[in-house]
Structure formats: C-alpha cells, structure tokens
Amino acid sequence: MREHLGFLRTSSTAVKVAAWIFLCLGITGGVSLLLGLVPGNPRWMGLIVLAIYAFLFFFLYLIAKIADLLTRIINEVHAIKNNGMDKEDKCAS
C-alpha cells in the first residue's frame, strides 16, 4: 500500500485545488446572478447556485481530507510495524 502514497498525496492536492476553483467560480456566478448581471434569469437563482457550489466545495474538500488522513494512517501503521520489528530483533539477541 505504501507504493500508492505518492498518488494519494498528489490526488489530494489536485482535488483541493479543484475544490477551490469550483468555489471561486460558483461565487462569481452566484453573485452575478444575485446582482442581476445575467439577463433572463431570476435573482433567486443566485442563491441556488451558491448553495450548490458550496456543497460541491465541501464535498471535494472532504474527499481530499480523507485521502490525507489515509496517508497518515498508512504512515503510522508502517512506523508502528517497523518499531515492533526493531523491538523483536532486540529481544531475540
């Protein structure tokens, strides 16, 4: 599993960047709808756009945080496993 840690770190960073991009674009679109800058759409649609993009941001950011947590867990398990092996080697000699 440790051979996939680089992929997990990279994908976590990519998903965080995507989450922030979606949030910025959602805020821009939602505010422009609220201010009436987009003709043909009611202003209340801006609130719906903001809510959808905020949910999307939190969802993607949560996925990235879970990937970060998974890498930490893998590193901790590996460290505990190595420390346990070292202690067993010292006890045997």
Protein Blocks (a to p, Z undefined) as FASTA:
>chain_A
ZZmmmmmmmmmmmmmmmmmmmmmmmmmmmmmmmnopaghiafklmmmmmmmmmmmmmmmm
mmmmmmmmmmmmmmmmmmmmmmmmmmmmmmmZZ
